[in-house]
Amino acid sequence: MKKAKLSIINLILITFTTIMLIAGLIIGVLVFSNWFDFADDTLTEISTRFDRDVYSIVEFYMENHWTGSMEDWEGLSNHLDLMVKDRNSMAVLVDKNTGELIANSINMDNQLTFGNGTSRPILIGDMGYPALTKAYNSYKDSNLKTHKLTNINSTFYIKISEYKDKGFEWLIITAIPDSQVTTTINETILFTILSVVAAMGLAIIVYYALIRKLTKPLYNLVAITERFAGGDFSLRVPVFRYDEIGLLTRAFNSMADTIYGLVNHLEDKVKERTLELEKANEDLEDNRNHL
């Protein structure tokens, strides 16, 4: 079974491409890992600042606008809504002990009204945000104030702070989706991957063209060597370079000159011996005739 021939150009190109891919993979893992670490640190910092801002809003409202009327609950929710409207986030106030909803930034009523006219307070578990419920329960169980939890298809960075004033014991729960940062990072990663692929493709094309140019004299040498082996001893390879291939070319030309000289000398000797043999035959024939 004949083995498939692999030219030196293809071998070098495959080696180069493999090295490029391995290097790109290693660099990509390191860079992308750093990006996601950066995103996590950034979101944690944003979550902390957001929690402080919401706490300040609640504190300001309670000190300057709270009168104890029913309108105050709605006013507190409106302040939270204005606070988070442009942040793609949410803020919720719940009773620390019961989990009853006090105020929120998502325009949800604090009371659940039934068809018979009765109502009850909405609990944090009724809101439809499992991540908030889990964070609240974790805080109640272990006083854990910082959480990174998945809610349906999003991951939320959640902070919990206690607020105590005017006889109330509330928990301020703030939640920021990771899409605030990861969307930009994912777009950057996609752009980077496409740029790297394009750069690698261009590098391979340039490298292939360069290798073709560098090895062209070698292929010329091979072609002339094959013709030389077929008996055309007059062929020589033009020398255009002074690198290793040029050195090999000059060595071939020197060898070709030597072989050419030896072959011509041998032909001259053969002609000389042939003439001598013909002369000897003629002399022999003359001697026979004289006898």
C-alpha positions as protocol buffer text, in pm:
chain_id: "A"
residue {
  index: 1
  type: MET
  ca { x: 0 y: 0 z: 0 }
}
residue {
  index: 2
  type: LYS
  ca { x: 149 y: 334 z: -108 }
}
residue {
  index: 3
  type: LYS
  ca { x: 181 y: 599 z: 156 }
}
residue {
  index: 4
  type: ALA
  ca { x: 27 y: 938 z: 86 }
}
residue {
  index: 5
  type: LYS
  ca { x: 288 y: 1199 z: 9 }
}
residue {
  index: 6
  type: LEU
  ca { x: 294 y: 1509 z: 229 }
}
residue {
  index: 7
  type: SER
  ca { x: 487 y: 1800 z: 85 }
}
residue {
  index: 8
  type: ILE
  ca { x: 715 y: 2007 z: 304 }
}
residue {
  index: 9
  type: ILE
  ca { x: 490 y: 2310 z: 248 }
}
residue {
  index: 10
  type: ASN
  ca { x: 185 y: 2124 z: 378 }
}
residue {
  index: 11
  type: LEU
  ca { x: 383 y: 1982 z: 668 }
}
residue {
  index: 12
  type: ILE
  ca { x: 511 y: 2327 z: 771 }
}
residue {
  index: 13
  type: LEU
  ca { x: 165 y: 2478 z: 722 }
}
residue {
  index: 14
  type: ILE
  ca { x: -2 y: 2211 z: 935 }
}
residue {
  index: 15
  type: THR
  ca { x: 258 y: 2259 z: 1207 }
}
residue {
  index: 16
  type: PHE
  ca { x: 218 y: 2637 z: 1199 }
}
residue {
  index: 17
  type: THR
  ca { x: -162 y: 2615 z: 1207 }
}
residue {
  index: 18
  type: THR
  ca { x: -154 y: 2369 z: 1498 }
}
residue {
  index: 19
  type: ILE
  ca { x: 78 y: 2595 z: 1697 }
}
residue {
  index: 20
  type: MET
  ca { x: -145 y: 2895 z: 1622 }
}
residue {
  index: 21
  type: LEU
  ca { x: -457 y: 2708 z: 1733 }
}
residue {
  index: 22
  type: ILE
  ca { x: -299 y: 2583 z: 2056 }
}
residue {
  index: 23
  type: ALA
  ca { x: -159 y: 2928 z: 2137 }
}
residue {
  index: 24
  type: GLY
  ca { x: -493 y: 3091 z: 2057 }
}
residue {
  index: 25
  type: LEU
  ca { x: -677 y: 2840 z: 2275 }
}
residue {
  index: 26
  type: ILE
  ca { x: -445 y: 2896 z: 2572 }
}
residue {
  index: 27
  type: ILE
  ca { x: -457 y: 3274 z: 2538 }
}
residue {
  index: 28
  type: GLY
  ca { x: -835 y: 3263 z: 2492 }
}
residue {
  index: 29
  type: VAL
  ca { x: -887 y: 3059 z: 2809 }
}
residue {
  index: 30
  type: LEU
  ca { x: -670 y: 3298 z: 3010 }
}
residue {
  index: 31
  type: VAL
  ca { x: -827 y: 3614 z: 2866 }
}
residue {
  index: 32
  type: PHE
  ca { x: -1187 y: 3495 z: 2886 }
}
residue {
  index: 33
  type: SER
  ca { x: -1133 y: 3370 z: 3240 }
}
residue {
  index: 34
  type: ASN
  ca { x: -1004 y: 3712 z: 3339 }
}
residue {
  index: 35
  type: TRP
  ca { x: -1300 y: 3877 z: 3168 }
}
residue {
  index: 36
  type: PHE
  ca { x: -1553 y: 3671 z: 3362 }
}
residue {
  index: 37
  type: ASP
  ca { x: -1365 y: 3733 z: 3686 }
}
residue {
  index: 38
  type: PHE
  ca { x: -1373 y: 4103 z: 3604 }
}
residue {
  index: 39
  type: ALA
  ca { x: -1747 y: 4082 z: 3533 }
}
residue {
  index: 40
  type: ASP
  ca { x: -1809 y: 3910 z: 3865 }
}
residue {
  index: 41
  type: ASP
  ca { x: -1606 y: 4169 z: 4058 }
}
residue {
  index: 42
  type: THR
  ca { x: -1775 y: 4455 z: 3872 }
}
residue {
  index: 43
  type: LEU
  ca { x: -2125 y: 4323 z: 3936 }
}
residue {
  index: 44
  type: THR
  ca { x: -2046 y: 4268 z: 4304 }
}
residue {
  index: 45
  type: GLU
  ca { x: -1927 y: 4628 z: 4331 }
}
residue {
  index: 46
  type: ILE
  ca { x: -2231 y: 4762 z: 4141 }
}
residue {
  index: 47
  type: SER
  ca { x: -2460 y: 4555 z: 4362 }
}
residue {
  index: 48
  type: THR
  ca { x: -2302 y: 4698 z: 4677 }
}
residue {
  index: 49
  type: ARG
  ca { x: -2335 y: 5058 z: 4553 }
}
residue {
  index: 50
  type: PHE
  ca { x: -2692 y: 4998 z: 4442 }
}
residue {
  index: 51
  type: ASP
  ca { x: -2782 y: 4856 z: 4782 }
}
residue {
  index: 52
  type: ARG
  ca { x: -2638 y: 5165 z: 4954 }
}
residue {
  index: 53
  type: ASP
  ca { x: -2828 y: 5397 z: 4719 }
}
residue {
  index: 54
  type: VAL
  ca { x: -3160 y: 5221 z: 4780 }
}
residue {
  index: 55
  type: TYR
  ca { x: -3100 y: 5225 z: 5154 }
}
residue {
  index: 56
  type: SER
  ca { x: -3036 y: 5601 z: 5136 }
}
residue {
  index: 57
  type: ILE
  ca { x: -3360 y: 5655 z: 4940 }
}
residue {
  index: 58
  type: VAL
  ca { x: -3563 y: 5459 z: 5195 }
}
residue {
  index: 59
  type: GLU
  ca { x: -3396 y: 5642 z: 5481 }
}
residue {
  index: 60
  type: PHE
  ca { x: -3456 y: 5982 z: 5317 }
}
residue {
  index: 61
  type: TYR
  ca { x: -3822 y: 5903 z: 5247 }
}
residue {
  index: 62
  type: MET
  ca { x: -3890 y: 5780 z: 5599 }
}
residue {
  index: 63
  type: GLU
  ca { x: -3727 y: 6086 z: 5754 }
}
residue {
  index: 64
  type: ASN
  ca { x: -3884 y: 6348 z: 5528 }
}
residue {
  index: 65
  type: HIS
  ca { x: -4210 y: 6211 z: 5383 }
}
residue {
  index: 66
  type: TRP
  ca { x: -4343 y: 5940 z: 5609 }
}
residue {
  index: 67
  type: THR
  ca { x: -4665 y: 6030 z: 5792 }
}
residue {
  index: 68
  type: GLY
  ca { x: -4812 y: 5687 z: 5849 }
}
residue {
  index: 69
  type: SER
  ca { x: -5095 y: 5725 z: 5598 }
}
residue {
  index: 70
  type: MET
  ca { x: -5186 y: 5464 z: 5336 }
}
residue {
  index: 71
  type: GLU
  ca { x: -5048 y: 5688 z: 5061 }
}
residue {
  index: 72
  type: ASP
  ca { x: -4703 y: 5662 z: 5215 }
}
residue {
  index: 73
  type: TRP
  ca { x: -4672 y: 5297 z: 5114 }
}
residue {
  index: 74
  type: GLU
  ca { x: -4743 y: 5381 z: 4751 }
}
residue {
  index: 75
  type: GLY
  ca { x: -4512 y: 5682 z: 4771 }
}
residue {
  index: 76
  type: LEU
  ca { x: -4229 y: 5463 z: 4897 }
}
residue {
  index: 77
  type: SER
  ca { x: -4280 y: 5223 z: 4605 }
}
residue {
  index: 78
  type: ASN
  ca { x: -4279 y: 5517 z: 4363 }
}
residue {
  index: 79
  type: HIS
  ca { x: -3947 y: 5636 z: 4503 }
}
residue {
  index: 80
  type: LEU
  ca { x: -3802 y: 5288 z: 4458 }
}
residue {
  index: 81
  type: ASP
  ca { x: -3936 y: 5273 z: 4103 }
}
residue {
  index: 82
  type: LEU
  ca { x: -3771 y: 5606 z: 4015 }
}
residue {
  index: 83
  type: MET
  ca { x: -3451 y: 5484 z: 4173 }
}
residue {
  index: 84
  type: VAL
  ca { x: -3419 y: 5169 z: 3962 }
}
residue {
  index: 85
  type: LYS
  ca { x: -3603 y: 5268 z: 3644 }
}
residue {
  index: 86
  type: ASP
  ca { x: -3290 y: 5316 z: 3434 }
}
residue {
  index: 87
  type: ARG
  ca { x: -3085 y: 5043 z: 3602 }
}
residue {
  index: 88
  type: ASN
  ca { x: -3262 y: 4728 z: 3484 }
}
residue {
  index: 89
  type: SER
  ca { x: -3272 y: 4618 z: 3847 }
}
residue {
  index: 90
  type: MET
  ca { x: -3523 y: 4576 z: 4127 }
}
residue {
  index: 91
  type: ALA
  ca { x: -3562 y: 4679 z: 4489 }
}
residue {
  index: 92
  type: VAL
  ca { x: -3801 y: 4522 z: 4737 }
}
residue {
  index: 93
  type: LEU
  ca { x: -3888 y: 4599 z: 5099 }
}
residue {
  index: 94
  type: VAL
  ca { x: -4029 y: 4315 z: 5308 }
}
residue {
  index: 95
  type: ASP
  ca { x: -4106 y: 4267 z: 5673 }
}
residue {
  index: 96
  type: LYS
  ca { x: -3806 y: 4102 z: 5833 }
}
residue {
  index: 97
  type: ASN
  ca { x: -4005 y: 3853 z: 6037 }
}
residue {
  index: 98
  type: THR
  ca { x: -4305 y: 3769 z: 5816 }
}
residue {
  index: 99
  type: GLY
  ca { x: -4173 y: 3828 z: 5463 }
}
residue {
  index: 100
  type: GLU
  ca { x: -4476 y: 4047 z: 5384 }
}
residue {
  index: 101
  type: LEU
  ca { x: -4424 y: 4285 z: 5091 }
}
residue {
  index: 102
  type: ILE
  ca { x: -4395 y: 4648 z: 5206 }
}
residue {
  index: 103
  type: ALA
  ca { x: -4286 y: 4831 z: 4891 }
}
residue {
  index: 104
  type: ASN
  ca { x: -4130 y: 4742 z: 4558 }
}
residue {
  index: 105
  type: SER
  ca { x: -4001 y: 4885 z: 4233 }
}
residue {
  index: 106
  type: ILE
  ca { x: -4190 y: 4652 z: 3999 }
}
residue {
  index: 107
  type: ASN
  ca { x: -4541 y: 4800 z: 4038 }
}
residue {
  index: 108
  type: MET
  ca { x: -4675 y: 4505 z: 4233 }
}
residue {
  index: 109
  type: ASP
  ca { x: -4960 y: 4552 z: 4481 }
}
residue {
  index: 110
  type: ASN
  ca { x: -4881 y: 4477 z: 4842 }
}
residue {
  index: 111
  type: GLN
  ca { x: -5218 y: 4307 z: 4894 }
}
residue {
  index: 112
  type: LEU
  ca { x: -5358 y: 3998 z: 4724 }
}
residue {
  index: 113
  type: THR
  ca { x: -5735 y: 4041 z: 4675 }
}
residue {
  index: 114
  type: PHE
  ca { x: -5963 y: 3739 z: 4632 }
}
residue {
  index: 115
  type: GLY
  ca { x: -6291 y: 3711 z: 4443 }
}
residue {
  index: 116
  type: ASN
  ca { x: -6499 y: 3723 z: 4762 }
}
residue {
  index: 117
  type: GLY
  ca { x: -6355 y: 4063 z: 4850 }
}
residue {
  index: 118
  type: THR
  ca { x: -6113 y: 3943 z: 5114 }
}
residue {
  index: 119
  type: SER
  ca { x: -5741 y: 4012 z: 5090 }
}
residue {
  index: 120
  type: ARG
  ca { x: -5412 y: 3927 z: 5252 }
}
residue {
  index: 121
  type: PRO
  ca { x: -5061 y: 4069 z: 5236 }
}
residue {
  index: 122
  type: ILE
  ca { x: -4845 y: 3944 z: 4952 }
}
residue {
  index: 123
  type: LEU
  ca { x: -4546 y: 3749 z: 5077 }
}
residue {
  index: 124
  type: ILE
  ca { x: -4207 y: 3749 z: 4911 }
}
residue {
  index: 125
  type: GLY
  ca { x: -4273 y: 3393 z: 4796 }
}
residue {
  index: 126
  type: ASP
  ca { x: -4581 y: 3514 z: 4605 }
}
residue {
  index: 127
  type: MET
  ca { x: -4385 y: 3754 z: 4385 }
}
residue {
  index: 128
  type: GLY
  ca { x: -4271 y: 3499 z: 4130 }
}
residue {
  index: 129
  type: TYR
  ca { x: -3899 y: 3553 z: 4185 }
}
residue {
  index: 130
  type: PRO
  ca { x: -3755 y: 3231 z: 4334 }
}
residue {
  index: 131
  type: ALA
  ca { x: -3411 y: 3393 z: 4371 }
}
residue {
  index: 132
  type: LEU
  ca { x: -3552 y: 3663 z: 4603 }
}
residue {
  index: 133
  type: THR
  ca { x: -3734 y: 3401 z: 4808 }
}
residue {
  index: 134
  type: LYS
  ca { x: -3419 y: 3189 z: 4839 }
}
residue {
  index: 135
  type: ALA
  ca { x: -3211 y: 3493 z: 4938 }
}
residue {
  index: 136
  type: TYR
  ca { x: -3467 y: 3591 z: 5203 }
}
residue {
  index: 137
  type: ASN
  ca { x: -3477 y: 3239 z: 5349 }
}
residue {
  index: 138
  type: SER
  ca { x: -3096 y: 3218 z: 5350 }
}
residue {
  index: 139
  type: TYR
  ca { x: -3079 y: 3547 z: 5535 }
}
residue {
  index: 140
  type: LYS
  ca { x: -3331 y: 3425 z: 5791 }
}
residue {
  index: 141
  type: ASP
  ca { x: -3142 y: 3099 z: 5840 }
}
residue {
  index: 142
  type: SER
  ca { x: -2779 y: 3215 z: 5834 }
}
residue {
  index: 143
  type: ASN
  ca { x: -2781 y: 3595 z: 5815 }
}
residue {
  index: 144
  type: LEU
  ca { x: -2621 y: 3575 z: 5468 }
}
residue {
  index: 145
  type: LYS
  ca { x: -2642 y: 3922 z: 5309 }
}
residue {
  index: 146
  type: THR
  ca { x: -2481 y: 3864 z: 4969 }
}
residue {
  index: 147
  type: HIS
  ca { x: -2614 y: 3618 z: 4714 }
}
residue {
  index: 148
  type: LYS
  ca { x: -2554 y: 3514 z: 4354 }
}
residue {
  index: 149
  type: LEU
  ca { x: -2861 y: 3320 z: 4248 }
}
residue {
  index: 150
  type: THR
  ca { x: -3027 y: 3208 z: 3926 }
}
residue {
  index: 151
  type: ASN
  ca { x: -3382 y: 3321 z: 3861 }
}
residue {
  index: 152
  type: ILE
  ca { x: -3531 y: 3141 z: 3557 }
}
residue {
  index: 153
  type: ASN
  ca { x: -3286 y: 3239 z: 3279 }
}
residue {
  index: 154
  type: SER
  ca { x: -3097 y: 3515 z: 3460 }
}
residue {
  index: 155
  type: THR
  ca { x: -2840 y: 3528 z: 3736 }
}
residue {
  index: 156
  type: PHE
  ca { x: -2898 y: 3796 z: 3999 }
}
residue {
  index: 157
  type: TYR
  ca { x: -2654 y: 3959 z: 4236 }
}
residue {
  index: 158
  type: ILE
  ca { x: -2862 y: 4014 z: 4547 }
}
residue {
  index: 159
  type: LYS
  ca { x: -2790 y: 4226 z: 4854 }
}
residue {
  index: 160
  type: ILE
  ca { x: -2991 y: 4235 z: 5176 }
}
residue {
  index: 161
  type: SER
  ca { x: -2977 y: 4518 z: 5432 }
}
residue {
  index: 162
  type: GLU
  ca { x: -3174 y: 4568 z: 5751 }
}
residue {
  index: 163
  type: TYR
  ca { x: -3370 y: 4888 z: 5808 }
}
residue {
  index: 164
  type: LYS
  ca { x: -3508 y: 4972 z: 6152 }
}
residue {
  index: 165
  type: ASP
  ca { x: -3701 y: 5293 z: 6221 }
}
residue {
  index: 166
  type: LYS
  ca { x: -4034 y: 5411 z: 6356 }
}
residue {
  index: 167
  type: GLY
  ca { x: -4100 y: 5066 z: 6498 }
}
residue {
  index: 168
  type: PHE
  ca { x: -4052 y: 4890 z: 6163 }
}
residue {
  index: 169
  type: GLU
  ca { x: -3809 y: 4606 z: 6099 }
}
residue {
  index: 170
  type: TRP
  ca { x: -3765 y: 4576 z: 5726 }
}
residue {
  index: 171
  type: LEU
  ca { x: -3529 y: 4405 z: 5490 }
}
residue {
  index: 172
  type: ILE
  ca { x: -3416 y: 4599 z: 5184 }
}
residue {
  index: 173
  type: ILE
  ca { x: -3351 y: 4347 z: 4907 }
}
residue {
  index: 174
  type: THR
  ca { x: -3183 y: 4467 z: 4589 }
}
residue {
  index: 175
  type: ALA
  ca { x: -3122 y: 4254 z: 4282 }
}
residue {
  index: 176
  type: ILE
  ca { x: -2910 y: 4327 z: 3974 }
}
residue {
  index: 177
  type: PRO
  ca { x: -2909 y: 4088 z: 3674 }
}
residue {
  index: 178
  type: ASP
  ca { x: -2569 y: 3985 z: 3543 }
}
residue {
  index: 179
  type: SER
  ca { x: -2680 y: 4089 z: 3194 }
}
residue {
  index: 180
  type: GLN
  ca { x: -2583 y: 4446 z: 3288 }
}
residue {
  index: 181
  type: VAL
  ca { x: -2221 y: 4347 z: 3236 }
}
residue {
  index: 182
  type: THR
  ca { x: -2220 y: 4006 z: 3069 }
}
residue {
  index: 183
  type: THR
  ca { x: -2411 y: 4127 z: 2763 }
}
residue {
  index: 184
  type: THR
  ca { x: -2129 y: 4367 z: 2681 }
}
residue {
  index: 185
  type: ILE
  ca { x: -1868 y: 4104 z: 2766 }
}
residue {
  index: 186
  type: ASN
  ca { x: -2037 y: 3843 z: 2547 }
}
residue {
  index: 187
  type: GLU
  ca { x: -2043 y: 4090 z: 2257 }
}
residue {
  index: 188
  type: THR
  ca { x: -1676 y: 4166 z: 2320 }
}
residue {
  index: 189
  type: ILE
  ca { x: -1592 y: 3795 z: 2333 }
}
residue {
  index: 190
  type: LEU
  ca { x: -1774 y: 3732 z: 2005 }
}
residue {
  index: 191
  type: PHE
  ca { x: -1595 y: 4025 z: 1840 }
}
residue {
  index: 192
  type: THR
  ca { x: -1262 y: 3904 z: 1979 }
}
residue {
  index: 193
  type: ILE
  ca { x: -1318 y: 3547 z: 1856 }
}
residue {
  index: 194
  type: LEU
  ca { x: -1411 y: 3668 z: 1507 }
}
residue {
  index: 195
  type: SER
  ca { x: -1110 y: 3902 z: 1502 }
}
residue {
  index: 196
  type: VAL
  ca { x: -875 y: 3625 z: 1615 }
}
residue {
  index: 197
  type: VAL
  ca { x: -1015 y: 3382 z: 1357 }
}
residue {
  index: 198
  type: ALA
  ca { x: -978 y: 3644 z: 1083 }
}
residue {
  index: 199
  type: ALA
  ca { x: -624 y: 3728 z: 1198 }
}
residue {
  index: 200
  type: MET
  ca { x: -529 y: 3359 z: 1209 }
}
residue {
  index: 201
  type: GLY
  ca { x: -675 y: 3303 z: 863 }
}
residue {
  index: 202
  type: LEU
  ca { x: -480 y: 3599 z: 726 }
}
residue {
  index: 203
  type: ALA
  ca { x: -164 y: 3481 z: 902 }
}
residue {
  index: 204
  type: ILE
  ca { x: -201 y: 3133 z: 752 }
}
residue {
  index: 205
  type: ILE
  ca { x: -252 y: 3276 z: 402 }
}
residue {
  index: 206
  type: VAL
  ca { x: 51 y: 3506 z: 435 }
}
residue {
  index: 207
  type: TYR
  ca { x: 257 y: 3225 z: 586 }
}
residue {
  index: 208
  type: TYR
  ca { x: 158 y: 2988 z: 305 }
}
residue {
  index: 209
  type: ALA
  ca { x: 251 y: 3246 z: 39 }
}
residue {
  index: 210
  type: LEU
  ca { x: 584 y: 3310 z: 213 }
}
residue {
  index: 211
  type: ILE
  ca { x: 664 y: 2939 z: 239 }
}
residue {
  index: 212
  type: ARG
  ca { x: 576 y: 2892 z: -128 }
}
residue {
  index: 213
  type: LYS
  ca { x: 813 y: 3171 z: -221 }
}
residue {
  index: 214
  type: LEU
  ca { x: 1092 y: 3043 z: 1 }
}
residue {
  index: 215
  type: THR
  ca { x: 1065 y: 2682 z: -115 }
}
residue {
  index: 216
  type: LYS
  ca { x: 1017 y: 2751 z: -487 }
}
residue {
  index: 217
  type: PRO
  ca { x: 1395 y: 2725 z: -556 }
}
residue {
  index: 218
  type: LEU
  ca { x: 1392 y: 2392 z: -374 }
}
residue {
  index: 219
  type: TYR
  ca { x: 1120 y: 2258 z: -603 }
}
residue {
  index: 220
  type: ASN
  ca { x: 1315 y: 2390 z: -904 }
}
residue {
  index: 221
  type: LEU
  ca { x: 1620 y: 2204 z: -773 }
}
residue {
  index: 222
  type: VAL
  ca { x: 1418 y: 1883 z: -738 }
}
residue {
  index: 223
  type: ALA
  ca { x: 1280 y: 1916 z: -1093 }
}
residue {
  index: 224
  type: ILE
  ca { x: 1625 y: 1976 z: -1246 }
}
residue {
  index: 225
  type: THR
  ca { x: 1773 y: 1693 z: -1037 }
}
residue {
  index: 226
  type: GLU
  ca { x: 1517 y: 1452 z: -1181 }
}
residue {
  index: 227
  type: ARG
  ca { x: 1600 y: 1564 z: -1537 }
}
residue {
  index: 228
  type: PHE
  ca { x: 1970 y: 1544 z: -1454 }
}
residue {
  index: 229
  type: ALA
  ca { x: 1921 y: 1187 z: -1335 }
}
residue {
  index: 230
  type: GLY
  ca { x: 1752 y: 1116 z: -1669 }
}
residue {
  index: 231
  type: GLY
  ca { x: 2074 y: 1195 z: -1854 }
}
residue {
  index: 232
  type: ASP
  ca { x: 2060 y: 1569 z: -1929 }
}
residue {
  index: 233
  type: PHE
  ca { x: 2394 y: 1659 z: -1767 }
}
residue {
  index: 234
  type: SER
  ca { x: 2402 y: 2010 z: -1912 }
}
residue {
  index: 235
  type: LEU
  ca { x: 2133 y: 2143 z: -1677 }
}
residue {
  index: 236
  type: ARG
  ca { x: 2223 y: 2383 z: -1395 }
}
residue {
  index: 237
  type: VAL
  ca { x: 2010 y: 2553 z: -1129 }
}
residue {
  index: 238
  type: PRO
  ca { x: 2019 y: 2936 z: -1125 }
}
residue {
  index: 239
  type: VAL
  ca { x: 2142 y: 3071 z: -790 }
}
residue {
  index: 240
  type: PHE
  ca { x: 1941 y: 3372 z: -670 }
}
residue {
  index: 241
  type: ARG
  ca { x: 1986 y: 3341 z: -294 }
}
residue {
  index: 242
  type: TYR
  ca { x: 2264 y: 3295 z: -45 }
}
residue {
  index: 243
  type: ASP
  ca { x: 2081 y: 3107 z: 228 }
}
residue {
  index: 244
  type: GLU
  ca { x: 2078 y: 2732 z: 294 }
}
residue {
  index: 245
  type: ILE
  ca { x: 1884 y: 2662 z: -26 }
}
residue {
  index: 246
  type: GLY
  ca { x: 2132 y: 2872 z: -222 }
}
residue {
  index: 247
  type: LEU
  ca { x: 2417 y: 2675 z: -63 }
}
residue {
  index: 248
  type: LEU
  ca { x: 2247 y: 2349 z: -162 }
}
residue {
  index: 249
  type: THR
  ca { x: 2197 y: 2480 z: -517 }
}
residue {
  index: 250
  type: ARG
  ca { x: 2563 y: 2574 z: -554 }
}
residue {
  index: 251
  type: ALA
  ca { x: 2666 y: 2233 z: -420 }
}
residue {
  index: 252
  type: PHE
  ca { x: 2441 y: 2065 z: -677 }
}
residue {
  index: 253
  type: ASN
  ca { x: 2584 y: 2276 z: -959 }
}
residue {
  index: 254
  type: SER
  ca { x: 2937 y: 2190 z: -847 }
}
residue {
  index: 255
  type: MET
  ca { x: 2850 y: 1820 z: -838 }
}
residue {
  index: 256
  type: ALA
  ca { x: 2684 y: 1850 z: -1180 }
}
residue {
  index: 257
  type: ASP
  ca { x: 2998 y: 2011 z: -1323 }
}
residue {
  index: 258
  type: THR
  ca { x: 3209 y: 1729 z: -1185 }
}
residue {
  index: 259
  type: ILE
  ca { x: 2979 y: 1459 z: -1320 }
}
residue {
  index: 260
  type: TYR
  ca { x: 2954 y: 1638 z: -1652 }
}
residue {
  index: 261
  type: GLY
  ca { x: 3334 y: 1653 z: -1674 }
}
residue {
  index: 262
  type: LEU
  ca { x: 3371 y: 1288 z: -1583 }
}
residue {
  index: 263
  type: VAL
  ca { x: 3107 y: 1179 z: -1833 }
}
residue {
  index: 264
  type: ASN
  ca { x: 3264 y: 1385 z: -2112 }
}
residue {
  index: 265
  type: HIS
  ca { x: 3609 y: 1252 z: -2023 }
}
residue {
  index: 266
  type: LEU
  ca { x: 3470 y: 900 z: -2029 }
}
residue {
  index: 267
  type: GLU
  ca { x: 3311 y: 960 z: -2369 }
}
residue {
  index: 268
  type: ASP
  ca { x: 3641 y: 1095 z: -2501 }
}
residue {
  index: 269
  type: LYS
  ca { x: 3820 y: 786 z: -2369 }
}
residue {
  index: 270
  type: VAL
  ca { x: 3560 y: 561 z: -2530 }
}
residue {
  index: 271
  type: LYS
  ca { x: 3601 y: 741 z: -2862 }
}
residue {
  index: 272
  type: GLU
  ca { x: 3978 y: 717 z: -2831 }
}
residue {
  index: 273
  type: ARG
  ca { x: 3963 y: 344 z: -2753 }
}
residue {
  index: 274
  type: THR
  ca { x: 3717 y: 294 z: -3036 }
}
residue {
  index: 275
  type: LEU
  ca { x: 3949 y: 464 z: -3282 }
}
residue {
  index: 276
  type: GLU
  ca { x: 4242 y: 258 z: -3157 }
}
residue {
  index: 277
  type: LEU
  ca { x: 4037 y: -58 z: -3194 }
}
residue {
  index: 278
  type: GLU
  ca { x: 3930 y: 38 z: -3546 }
}
residue {
  index: 279
  type: LYS
  ca { x: 4295 y: 114 z: -3635 }
}
residue {
  index: 280
  type: ALA
  ca { x: 4403 y: -222 z: -3494 }
}
residue {
  index: 281
  type: ASN
  ca { x: 4133 y: -397 z: -3696 }
}
residue {
  index: 282
  type: GLU
  ca { x: 4245 y: -218 z: -4012 }
}
residue {
  index: 283
  type: ASP
  ca { x: 4609 y: -316 z: -3950 }
}
residue {
  index: 284
  type: LEU
  ca { x: 4505 y: -673 z: -3890 }
}
residue {
  index: 285
  type: GLU
  ca { x: 4306 y: -677 z: -4213 }
}
residue {
  index: 286
  type: ASP
  ca { x: 4602 y: -534 z: -4408 }
}
residue {
  index: 287
  type: ASN
  ca { x: 4833 y: -803 z: -4268 }
}
residue {
  index: 288
  type: ARG
  ca { x: 4591 y: -1072 z: -4374 }
}
residue {
  index: 289
  type: ASN
  ca { x: 4575 y: -933 z: -4727 }
}
residue {
  index: 290
  type: HIS
  ca { x: 4957 y: -937 z: -4757 }
}
residue {
  index: 291
  type: LEU
  ca { x: 4970 y: -1295 z: -4656 }
}
